[in-house]
């Protein structure tokens, strides 16, 4: 039960990090030195998807807690 909350929090944190700072070393592709604008846009999009997934996990945890 608490796993949903922890997983949701991790997804939210990763999503916020990807949206705020998409040029971090965590999000760089291996084997490429430079980061292009399309890479940054794609990383921000993945961050948005992580934010949505984290919110869904936390809502599911809250629903299991209430019901």
HUSULBEL-V539529 format. One record per helix or strand of 2 or more residues. SS is the DSSP state (@ for helix, = for strand). FROM is the first residue (numbers start at 1). LEN is the number of residues. If there is no record, write none. Layout:
ss-><SS & SS>
from-><FROM & FROM>
len-><LEN & LEN>
This chain:
ss-><@ & @ & @>
from-><2 & 25 & 37>
len-><19 & 3 & 30>
